[in-house]
Amino acid sequence: MDFEGCRLLLKGEHYSGQMWLEGLDSEAQETLLFLAGLLGER
């Protein structure tokens, strides 16, 4: 997946029902922190 020019990988685990994003490049950390902030505002 490409989000704002940052390559991310969506991963999941069937047995626990969990899903998470992993960054695939060096710029991913800033993007992941931004997305976590958006999700934390709910």
mmCIF entry with sequence, helices, sheets and N, C-alpha, C, O atoms, coordinates in Angstrom:
data_MODEL
# 
_entry.id   MODEL 
# 
_entity.id                         1 
_entity.type                       polymer 
_entity.pdbx_number_of_molecules   1 
# 
_entity_poly.entity_id                      1 
_entity_poly.type                           'polypeptide(L)' 
_entity_poly.nstd_linkage                   no 
_entity_poly.nstd_monomer                   no 
_entity_poly.pdbx_seq_one_letter_code       MDFEGCRLLLKGEHYSGQMWLEGLDSEAQETLLFLAGLLGER 
_entity_poly.pdbx_seq_one_letter_code_can   MDFEGCRLLLKGEHYSGQMWLEGLDSEAQETLLFLAGLLGER 
_entity_poly.pdbx_strand_id                 A 
# 
loop_
_entity_poly_seq.entity_id 
_entity_poly_seq.num 
_entity_poly_seq.mon_id 
_entity_poly_seq.hetero 
1 1  MET n 
1 2  ASP n 
1 3  PHE n 
1 4  GLU n 
1 5  GLY n 
1 6  CYS n 
1 7  ARG n 
1 8  LEU n 
1 9  LEU n 
1 10 LEU n 
1 11 LYS n 
1 12 GLY n 
1 13 GLU n 
1 14 HIS n 
1 15 TYR n 
1 16 SER n 
1 17 GLY n 
1 18 GLN n 
1 19 MET n 
1 20 TRP n 
1 21 LEU n 
1 22 GLU n 
1 23 GLY n 
1 24 LEU n 
1 25 ASP n 
1 26 SER n 
1 27 GLU n 
1 28 ALA n 
1 29 GLN n 
1 30 GLU n 
1 31 THR n 
1 32 LEU n 
1 33 LEU n 
1 34 PHE n 
1 35 LEU n 
1 36 ALA n 
1 37 GLY n 
1 38 LEU n 
1 39 LEU n 
1 40 GLY n 
1 41 GLU n 
1 42 ARG n 
# 
_struct_asym.id          A 
_struct_asym.entity_id   1 
# 
_struct_conf.conf_type_id            HELX_P 
_struct_conf.id                      HELX_P1 
_struct_conf.pdbx_PDB_helix_id       AA1 
_struct_conf.beg_label_comp_id       ALA 
_struct_conf.beg_label_asym_id       A 
_struct_conf.beg_label_seq_id        28 
_struct_conf.pdbx_beg_PDB_ins_code   ? 
_struct_conf.end_label_comp_id       GLY 
_struct_conf.end_label_asym_id       A 
_struct_conf.end_label_seq_id        40 
_struct_conf.pdbx_end_PDB_ins_code   ? 
_struct_conf.beg_auth_comp_id        ALA 
_struct_conf.beg_auth_asym_id        A 
_struct_conf.beg_auth_seq_id         28 
_struct_conf.end_auth_comp_id        GLY 
_struct_conf.end_auth_asym_id        A 
_struct_conf.end_auth_seq_id         40 
_struct_conf.pdbx_PDB_helix_class    1 
_struct_conf.details                 ? 
_struct_conf.pdbx_PDB_helix_length   13 
# 
_struct_conf_type.id          HELX_P 
_struct_conf_type.criteria    ? 
_struct_conf_type.reference   ? 
# 
_struct_sheet.id               AA1 
_struct_sheet.type             ? 
_struct_sheet.number_strands   3 
_struct_sheet.details          ? 
# 
loop_
_struct_sheet_order.sheet_id 
_struct_sheet_order.range_id_1 
_struct_sheet_order.range_id_2 
_struct_sheet_order.offset 
_struct_sheet_order.sense 
AA1 1 2 ? anti-parallel 
AA1 2 3 ? anti-parallel 
# 
loop_
_struct_sheet_range.sheet_id 
_struct_sheet_range.id 
_struct_sheet_range.beg_label_comp_id 
_struct_sheet_range.beg_label_asym_id 
_struct_sheet_range.beg_label_seq_id 
_struct_sheet_range.pdbx_beg_PDB_ins_code 
_struct_sheet_range.end_label_comp_id 
_struct_sheet_range.end_label_asym_id 
_struct_sheet_range.end_label_seq_id 
_struct_sheet_range.pdbx_end_PDB_ins_code 
_struct_sheet_range.beg_auth_comp_id 
_struct_sheet_range.beg_auth_asym_id 
_struct_sheet_range.beg_auth_seq_id 
_struct_sheet_range.end_auth_comp_id 
_struct_sheet_range.end_auth_asym_id 
_struct_sheet_range.end_auth_seq_id 
AA1 1 ASP A 2  ? PHE A 3  ? ASP A 2  PHE A 3  
AA1 2 CYS A 6  ? GLU A 13 ? CYS A 6  GLU A 13 
AA1 3 GLN A 18 ? GLY A 23 ? GLN A 18 GLY A 23 
# 
loop_
_atom_site.group_PDB 
_atom_site.id 
_atom_site.type_symbol 
_atom_site.label_atom_id 
_atom_site.label_alt_id 
_atom_site.label_comp_id 
_atom_site.label_asym_id 
_atom_site.label_entity_id 
_atom_site.label_seq_id 
_atom_site.pdbx_PDB_ins_code 
_atom_site.Cartn_x 
_atom_site.Cartn_y 
_atom_site.Cartn_z 
_atom_site.occupancy 
_atom_site.B_iso_or_equiv 
_atom_site.pdbx_formal_charge 
_atom_site.auth_seq_id 
_atom_site.auth_comp_id 
_atom_site.auth_asym_id 
_atom_site.auth_atom_id 
_atom_site.pdbx_PDB_model_num 
ATOM 1   N N  . MET A 1 1  ? 0.850   -1.155  0.000  1.00 0.00 ? 1  MET A N  1 
ATOM 2   C CA . MET A 1 1  ? 0.000   0.000   0.000  1.00 0.00 ? 1  MET A CA 1 
ATOM 3   C C  . MET A 1 1  ? 0.902   1.225   0.000  1.00 0.00 ? 1  MET A C  1 
ATOM 4   O O  . MET A 1 1  ? 1.959   1.219   0.630  1.00 0.00 ? 1  MET A O  1 
ATOM 5   N N  . ASP A 1 2  ? 0.497   2.258   -0.692 1.00 0.00 ? 2  ASP A N  1 
ATOM 6   C CA . ASP A 1 2  ? 1.227   3.510   -0.735 1.00 0.00 ? 2  ASP A CA 1 
ATOM 7   C C  . ASP A 1 2  ? 0.343   4.595   -0.126 1.00 0.00 ? 2  ASP A C  1 
ATOM 8   O O  . ASP A 1 2  ? -0.768  4.832   -0.599 1.00 0.00 ? 2  ASP A O  1 
ATOM 9   N N  . PHE A 1 3  ? 0.834   5.251   0.916  1.00 0.00 ? 3  PHE A N  1 
ATOM 10  C CA . PHE A 1 3  ? 0.084   6.319   1.573  1.00 0.00 ? 3  PHE A CA 1 
ATOM 11  C C  . PHE A 1 3  ? 0.972   7.544   1.646  1.00 0.00 ? 3  PHE A C  1 
ATOM 12  O O  . PHE A 1 3  ? 1.999   7.529   2.323  1.00 0.00 ? 3  PHE A O  1 
ATOM 13  N N  . GLU A 1 4  ? 0.584   8.605   0.953  1.00 0.00 ? 4  GLU A N  1 
ATOM 14  C CA . GLU A 1 4  ? 1.341   9.856   0.944  1.00 0.00 ? 4  GLU A CA 1 
ATOM 15  C C  . GLU A 1 4  ? 2.806   9.631   0.548  1.00 0.00 ? 4  GLU A C  1 
ATOM 16  O O  . GLU A 1 4  ? 3.702   10.268  1.103  1.00 0.00 ? 4  GLU A O  1 
ATOM 17  N N  . GLY A 1 5  ? 3.044   8.744   -0.392 1.00 0.00 ? 5  GLY A N  1 
ATOM 18  C CA . GLY A 1 5  ? 4.387   8.473   -0.866 1.00 0.00 ? 5  GLY A CA 1 
ATOM 19  C C  . GLY A 1 5  ? 5.200   7.539   0.013  1.00 0.00 ? 5  GLY A C  1 
ATOM 20  O O  . GLY A 1 5  ? 6.386   7.329   -0.242 1.00 0.00 ? 5  GLY A O  1 
ATOM 21  N N  . CYS A 1 6  ? 4.589   6.981   1.033  1.00 0.00 ? 6  CYS A N  1 
ATOM 22  C CA . CYS A 1 6  ? 5.269   6.080   1.954  1.00 0.00 ? 6  CYS A CA 1 
ATOM 23  C C  . CYS A 1 6  ? 4.738   4.663   1.735  1.00 0.00 ? 6  CYS A C  1 
ATOM 24  O O  . CYS A 1 6  ? 3.526   4.449   1.701  1.00 0.00 ? 6  CYS A O  1 
ATOM 25  N N  . ARG A 1 7  ? 5.640   3.707   1.589  1.00 0.00 ? 7  ARG A N  1 
ATOM 26  C CA . ARG A 1 7  ? 5.229   2.327   1.350  1.00 0.00 ? 7  ARG A CA 1 
ATOM 27  C C  . ARG A 1 7  ? 4.955   1.631   2.678  1.00 0.00 ? 7  ARG A C  1 
ATOM 28  O O  . ARG A 1 7  ? 5.817   1.578   3.555  1.00 0.00 ? 7  ARG A O  1 
ATOM 29  N N  . LEU A 1 8  ? 3.736   1.096   2.812  1.00 0.00 ? 8  LEU A N  1 
ATOM 30  C CA . LEU A 1 8  ? 3.312   0.404   4.025  1.00 0.00 ? 8  LEU A CA 1 
ATOM 31  C C  . LEU A 1 8  ? 2.817   -0.990  3.662  1.00 0.00 ? 8  LEU A C  1 
ATOM 32  O O  . LEU A 1 8  ? 2.332   -1.230  2.556  1.00 0.00 ? 8  LEU A O  1 
ATOM 33  N N  . LEU A 1 9  ? 2.949   -1.893  4.611  1.00 0.00 ? 9  LEU A N  1 
ATOM 34  C CA . LEU A 1 9  ? 2.472   -3.264  4.429  1.00 0.00 ? 9  LEU A CA 1 
ATOM 35  C C  . LEU A 1 9  ? 1.440   -3.550  5.505  1.00 0.00 ? 9  LEU A C  1 
ATOM 36  O O  . LEU A 1 9  ? 1.732   -3.428  6.695  1.00 0.00 ? 9  LEU A O  1 
ATOM 37  N N  . LEU A 1 10 ? 0.239   -3.930  5.099  1.00 0.00 ? 10 LEU A N  1 
ATOM 38  C CA . LEU A 1 10 ? -0.816  -4.310  6.037  1.00 0.00 ? 10 LEU A CA 1 
ATOM 39  C C  . LEU A 1 10 ? -0.694  -5.801  6.302  1.00 0.00 ? 10 LEU A C  1 
ATOM 40  O O  . LEU A 1 10 ? -0.754  -6.614  5.379  1.00 0.00 ? 10 LEU A O  1 
ATOM 41  N N  . LYS A 1 11 ? -0.520  -6.153  7.576  1.00 0.00 ? 11 LYS A N  1 
ATOM 42  C CA . LYS A 1 11 ? -0.357  -7.557  7.951  1.00 0.00 ? 11 LYS A CA 1 
ATOM 43  C C  . LYS A 1 11 ? -1.477  -7.944  8.907  1.00 0.00 ? 11 LYS A C  1 
ATOM 44  O O  . LYS A 1 11 ? -2.050  -7.087  9.581  1.00 0.00 ? 11 LYS A O  1 
ATOM 45  N N  . GLY A 1 12 ? -1.783  -9.220  8.963  1.00 0.00 ? 12 GLY A N  1 
ATOM 46  C CA . GLY A 1 12 ? -2.825  -9.698  9.854  1.00 0.00 ? 12 GLY A CA 1 
ATOM 47  C C  . GLY A 1 12 ? -2.544  -11.097 10.348 1.00 0.00 ? 12 GLY A C  1 
ATOM 48  O O  . GLY A 1 12 ? -1.793  -11.860 9.740  1.00 0.00 ? 12 GLY A O  1 
ATOM 49  N N  . GLU A 1 13 ? -3.165  -11.410 11.461 1.00 0.00 ? 13 GLU A N  1 
ATOM 50  C CA . GLU A 1 13 ? -3.027  -12.733 12.054 1.00 0.00 ? 13 GLU A CA 1 
ATOM 51  C C  . GLU A 1 13 ? -4.422  -13.301 12.272 1.00 0.00 ? 13 GLU A C  1 
ATOM 52  O O  . GLU A 1 13 ? -5.224  -12.731 13.013 1.00 0.00 ? 13 GLU A O  1 
ATOM 53  N N  . HIS A 1 14 ? -4.702  -14.404 11.637 1.00 0.00 ? 14 HIS A N  1 
ATOM 54  C CA . HIS A 1 14 ? -6.037  -14.991 11.666 1.00 0.00 ? 14 HIS A CA 1 
ATOM 55  C C  . HIS A 1 14 ? -6.476  -15.397 13.073 1.00 0.00 ? 14 HIS A C  1 
ATOM 56  O O  . HIS A 1 14 ? -7.604  -15.105 13.471 1.00 0.00 ? 14 HIS A O  1 
ATOM 57  N N  . TYR A 1 15 ? -5.619  -16.053 13.817 1.00 0.00 ? 15 TYR A N  1 
ATOM 58  C CA . TYR A 1 15 ? -6.026  -16.635 15.094 1.00 0.00 ? 15 TYR A CA 1 
ATOM 59  C C  . TYR A 1 15 ? -6.315  -15.588 16.163 1.00 0.00 ? 15 TYR A C  1 
ATOM 60  O O  . TYR A 1 15 ? -7.206  -15.790 16.988 1.00 0.00 ? 15 TYR A O  1 
ATOM 61  N N  . SER A 1 16 ? -5.588  -14.481 16.169 1.00 0.00 ? 16 SER A N  1 
ATOM 62  C CA . SER A 1 16 ? -5.825  -13.449 17.183 1.00 0.00 ? 16 SER A CA 1 
ATOM 63  C C  . SER A 1 16 ? -6.762  -12.355 16.676 1.00 0.00 ? 16 SER A C  1 
ATOM 64  O O  . SER A 1 16 ? -7.278  -11.570 17.471 1.00 0.00 ? 16 SER A O  1 
ATOM 65  N N  . GLY A 1 17 ? -6.987  -12.295 15.363 1.00 0.00 ? 17 GLY A N  1 
ATOM 66  C CA . GLY A 1 17 ? -7.848  -11.266 14.801 1.00 0.00 ? 17 GLY A CA 1 
ATOM 67  C C  . GLY A 1 17 ? -7.196  -9.892  14.777 1.00 0.00 ? 17 GLY A C  1 
ATOM 68  O O  . GLY A 1 17 ? -7.893  -8.881  14.690 1.00 0.00 ? 17 GLY A O  1 
ATOM 69  N N  . GLN A 1 18 ? -5.881  -9.838  14.853 1.00 0.00 ? 18 GLN A N  1 
ATOM 70  C CA . GLN A 1 18 ? -5.163  -8.567  14.871 1.00 0.00 ? 18 GLN A CA 1 
ATOM 71  C C  . GLN A 1 18 ? -4.676  -8.202  13.479 1.00 0.00 ? 18 GLN A C  1 
ATOM 72  O O  . GLN A 1 18 ? -4.354  -9.067  12.664 1.00 0.00 ? 18 GLN A O  1 
ATOM 73  N N  . MET A 1 19 ? -4.631  -6.875  13.224 1.00 0.00 ? 19 MET A N  1 
ATOM 74  C CA . MET A 1 19 ? -4.070  -6.344  11.987 1.00 0.00 ? 19 MET A CA 1 
ATOM 75  C C  . MET A 1 19 ? -3.167  -5.182  12.359 1.00 0.00 ? 19 MET A C  1 
ATOM 76  O O  . MET A 1 19 ? -3.424  -4.475  13.333 1.00 0.00 ? 19 MET A O  1 
ATOM 77  N N  . TRP A 1 20 ? -2.096  -4.982  11.573 1.00 0.00 ? 20 TRP A N  1 
ATOM 78  C CA . TRP A 1 20 ? -1.182  -3.887  11.841 1.00 0.00 ? 20 TRP A CA 1 
ATOM 79  C C  . TRP A 1 20 ? -0.499  -3.465  10.547 1.00 0.00 ? 20 TRP A C  1 
ATOM 80  O O  . TRP A 1 20 ? -0.489  -4.195  9.557  1.00 0.00 ? 20 TRP A O  1 
ATOM 81  N N  . LEU A 1 21 ? 0.073   -2.262  10.587 1.00 0.00 ? 21 LEU A N  1 
ATOM 82  C CA . LEU A 1 21 ? 0.828   -1.729  9.460  1.00 0.00 ? 21 LEU A CA 1 
ATOM 83  C C  . LEU A 1 21 ? 2.317   -1.784  9.779  1.00 0.00 ? 21 LEU A C  1 
ATOM 84  O O  . LEU A 1 21 ? 2.733   -1.547  10.913 1.00 0.00 ? 21 LEU A O  1 
ATOM 85  N N  . GLU A 1 22 ? 3.111   -2.101  8.762  1.00 0.00 ? 22 GLU A N  1 
ATOM 86  C CA . GLU A 1 22 ? 4.557   -2.065  8.884  1.00 0.00 ? 22 GLU A CA 1 
ATOM 87  C C  . GLU A 1 22 ? 5.101   -1.187  7.766  1.00 0.00 ? 22 GLU A C  1 
ATOM 88  O O  . GLU A 1 22 ? 4.646   -1.260  6.625  1.00 0.00 ? 22 GLU A O  1 
ATOM 89  N N  . GLY A 1 23 ? 6.076   -0.362  8.108  1.00 0.00 ? 23 GLY A N  1 
ATOM 90  C CA . GLY A 1 23 ? 6.708   0.493   7.114  1.00 0.00 ? 23 GLY A CA 1 
ATOM 91  C C  . GLY A 1 23 ? 7.748   -0.261  6.318  1.00 0.00 ? 23 GLY A C  1 
ATOM 92  O O  . GLY A 1 23 ? 8.462   -1.108  6.855  1.00 0.00 ? 23 GLY A O  1 
ATOM 93  N N  . LEU A 1 24 ? 7.832   0.051   5.033  1.00 0.00 ? 24 LEU A N  1 
ATOM 94  C CA . LEU A 1 24 ? 8.783   -0.631  4.160  1.00 0.00 ? 24 LEU A CA 1 
ATOM 95  C C  . LEU A 1 24 ? 9.945   0.269   3.744  1.00 0.00 ? 24 LEU A C  1 
ATOM 96  O O  . LEU A 1 24 ? 10.806  -0.163  2.977  1.00 0.00 ? 24 LEU A O  1 
ATOM 97  N N  . ASP A 1 25 ? 9.988   1.500   4.229  1.00 0.00 ? 25 ASP A N  1 
ATOM 98  C CA . ASP A 1 25 ? 11.101  2.378   3.909  1.00 0.00 ? 25 ASP A CA 1 
ATOM 99  C C  . ASP A 1 25 ? 11.429  3.269   5.102  1.00 0.00 ? 25 ASP A C  1 
ATOM 100 O O  . ASP A 1 25 ? 10.737  3.246   6.119  1.00 0.00 ? 25 ASP A O  1 
ATOM 101 N N  . SER A 1 26 ? 12.485  4.046   4.963  1.00 0.00 ? 26 SER A N  1 
ATOM 102 C CA . SER A 1 26 ? 12.977  4.848   6.091  1.00 0.00 ? 26 SER A CA 1 
ATOM 103 C C  . SER A 1 26 ? 12.046  5.991   6.469  1.00 0.00 ? 26 SER A C  1 
ATOM 104 O O  . SER A 1 26 ? 12.143  6.513   7.579  1.00 0.00 ? 26 SER A O  1 
ATOM 105 N N  . GLU A 1 27 ? 11.153  6.389   5.580  1.00 0.00 ? 27 GLU A N  1 
ATOM 106 C CA . GLU A 1 27 ? 10.227  7.489   5.851  1.00 0.00 ? 27 GLU A CA 1 
ATOM 107 C C  . GLU A 1 27 ? 8.946   7.018   6.527  1.00 0.00 ? 27 GLU A C  1 
ATOM 108 O O  . GLU A 1 27 ? 8.068   7.835   6.804  1.00 0.00 ? 27 GLU A O  1 
ATOM 109 N N  . ALA A 1 28 ? 8.819   5.754   6.794  1.00 0.00 ? 28 ALA A N  1 
ATOM 110 C CA . ALA A 1 28 ? 7.572   5.185   7.293  1.00 0.00 ? 28 ALA A CA 1 
ATOM 111 C C  . ALA A 1 28 ? 7.260   5.583   8.730  1.00 0.00 ? 28 ALA A C  1 
ATOM 112 O O  . ALA A 1 28 ? 6.087   5.707   9.085  1.00 0.00 ? 28 ALA A O  1 
ATOM 113 N N  . GLN A 1 29 ? 8.264   5.785   9.559  1.00 0.00 ? 29 GLN A N  1 
ATOM 114 C CA . GLN A 1 29 ? 8.009   6.044   10.976 1.00 0.00 ? 29 GLN A CA 1 
ATOM 115 C C  . GLN A 1 29 ? 7.160   7.302   11.172 1.00 0.00 ? 29 GLN A C  1 
ATOM 116 O O  . GLN A 1 29 ? 6.213   7.289   11.959 1.00 0.00 ? 29 GLN A O  1 
ATOM 117 N N  . GLU A 1 30 ? 7.480   8.365   10.478 1.00 0.00 ? 30 GLU A N  1 
ATOM 118 C CA . GLU A 1 30 ? 6.716   9.604   10.611 1.00 0.00 ? 30 GLU A CA 1 
ATOM 119 C C  . GLU A 1 30 ? 5.267   9.404   10.164 1.00 0.00 ? 30 GLU A C  1 
ATOM 120 O O  . GLU A 1 30 ? 4.342   9.908   10.802 1.00 0.00 ? 30 GLU A O  1 
ATOM 121 N N  . THR A 1 31 ? 5.076   8.680   9.083  1.00 0.00 ? 31 THR A N  1 
ATOM 122 C CA . THR A 1 31 ? 3.724   8.416   8.580  1.00 0.00 ? 31 THR A CA 1 
ATOM 123 C C  . THR A 1 31 ? 2.942   7.544   9.547  1.00 0.00 ? 31 THR A C  1 
ATOM 124 O O  . THR A 1 31 ? 1.760   7.792   9.786  1.00 0.00 ? 31 THR A O  1 
ATOM 125 N N  . LEU A 1 32 ? 3.586   6.525   10.106 1.00 0.00 ? 32 LEU A N  1 
ATOM 126 C CA . LEU A 1 32 ? 2.908   5.650   11.059 1.00 0.00 ? 32 LEU A CA 1 
ATOM 127 C C  . LEU A 1 32 ? 2.524   6.407   12.330 1.00 0.00 ? 32 LEU A C  1 
ATOM 128 O O  . LEU A 1 32 ? 1.456   6.163   12.891 1.00 0.00 ? 32 LEU A O  1 
ATOM 129 N N  . LEU A 1 33 ? 3.375   7.316   12.788 1.00 0.00 ? 33 LEU A N  1 
ATOM 130 C CA . LEU A 1 33 ? 3.043   8.134   13.960 1.00 0.00 ? 33 LEU A CA 1 
ATOM 131 C C  . LEU A 1 33 ? 1.846   9.039   13.671 1.00 0.00 ? 33 LEU A C  1 
ATOM 132 O O  . LEU A 1 33 ? 0.978   9.227   14.524 1.00 0.00 ? 33 LEU A O  1 
ATOM 133 N N  . PHE A 1 34 ? 1.810   9.598   12.456 1.00 0.00 ? 34 PHE A N  1 
ATOM 134 C CA . PHE A 1 34 ? 0.672   10.429  12.047 1.00 0.00 ? 34 PHE A CA 1 
ATOM 135 C C  . PHE A 1 34 ? -0.618  9.624   12.051 1.00 0.00 ? 34 PHE A C  1 
ATOM 136 O O  . PHE A 1 34 ? -1.629  10.077  12.588 1.00 0.00 ? 34 PHE A O  1 
ATOM 137 N N  . LEU A 1 35 ? -0.593  8.437   11.458 1.00 0.00 ? 35 LEU A N  1 
ATOM 138 C CA . LEU A 1 35 ? -1.790  7.585   11.416 1.00 0.00 ? 35 LEU A CA 1 
ATOM 139 C C  . LEU A 1 35 ? -2.217  7.151   12.818 1.00 0.00 ? 35 LEU A C  1 
ATOM 140 O O  . LEU A 1 35 ? -3.411  7.102   13.111 1.00 0.00 ? 35 LEU A O  1 
ATOM 141 N N  . ALA A 1 36 ? -1.260  6.838   13.678 1.00 0.00 ? 36 ALA A N  1 
ATOM 142 C CA . ALA A 1 36 ? -1.581  6.453   15.063 1.00 0.00 ? 36 ALA A CA 1 
ATOM 143 C C  . ALA A 1 36 ? -2.250  7.604   15.789 1.00 0.00 ? 36 ALA A C  1 
ATOM 144 O O  . ALA A 1 36 ? -3.159  7.387   16.590 1.00 0.00 ? 36 ALA A O  1 
ATOM 145 N N  . GLY A 1 37 ? -1.812  8.828   15.519 1.00 0.00 ? 37 GLY A N  1 
ATOM 146 C CA . GLY A 1 37 ? -2.440  9.997   16.131 1.00 0.00 ? 37 GLY A CA 1 
ATOM 147 C C  . GLY A 1 37 ? -3.865  10.167  15.679 1.00 0.00 ? 37 GLY A C  1 
ATOM 148 O O  . GLY A 1 37 ? -4.731  10.529  16.475 1.00 0.00 ? 37 GLY A O  1 
ATOM 149 N N  . LEU A 1 38 ? -4.128  9.910   14.402 1.00 0.00 ? 38 LEU A N  1 
ATOM 150 C CA . LEU A 1 38 ? -5.504  9.997   13.904 1.00 0.00 ? 38 LEU A CA 1 
ATOM 151 C C  . LEU A 1 38 ? -6.402  8.955   14.555 1.00 0.00 ? 38 LEU A C  1 
ATOM 152 O O  . LEU A 1 38 ? -7.540  9.247   14.921 1.00 0.00 ? 38 LEU A O  1 
ATOM 153 N N  . LEU A 1 39 ? -5.894  7.756   14.694 1.00 0.00 ? 39 LEU A N  1 
ATOM 154 C CA . LEU A 1 39 ? -6.687  6.677   15.291 1.00 0.00 ? 39 LEU A CA 1 
ATOM 155 C C  . LEU A 1 39 ? -6.881  6.880   16.788 1.00 0.00 ? 39 LEU A C  1 
ATOM 156 O O  . LEU A 1 39 ? -7.894  6.448   17.338 1.00 0.00 ? 39 LEU A O  1 
ATOM 157 N N  . GLY A 1 40 ? -5.934  7.525   17.455 1.00 0.00 ? 40 GLY A N  1 
ATOM 158 C CA . GLY A 1 40 ? -6.023  7.755   18.888 1.00 0.00 ? 40 GLY A CA 1 
ATOM 159 C C  . GLY A 1 40 ? -7.022  8.834   19.269 1.00 0.00 ? 40 GLY A C  1 
ATOM 160 O O  . GLY A 1 40 ? -7.391  8.948   20.438 1.00 0.00 ? 40 GLY A O  1 
ATOM 161 N N  . GLU A 1 41 ? -7.466  9.626   18.302 1.00 0.00 ? 41 GLU A N  1 
ATOM 162 C CA . GLU A 1 41 ? -8.405  10.717  18.588 1.00 0.00 ? 41 GLU A CA 1 
ATOM 163 C C  . GLU A 1 41 ? -9.840  10.235  18.703 1.00 0.00 ? 41 GLU A C  1 
ATOM 164 O O  . GLU A 1 41 ? -10.719 11.020  19.058 1.00 0.00 ? 41 GLU A O  1 
ATOM 165 N N  . ARG A 1 42 ? -10.093 9.004   18.421 1.00 0.00 ? 42 ARG A N  1 
ATOM 166 C CA . ARG A 1 42 ? -11.478 8.492   18.440 1.00 0.00 ? 42 ARG A CA 1 
ATOM 167 C C  . ARG A 1 42 ? -11.997 8.351   19.809 1.00 0.00 ? 42 ARG A C  1 
ATOM 168 O O  . ARG A 1 42 ? -13.140 7.935   19.996 1.00 0.00 ? 42 ARG A O  1 
# 
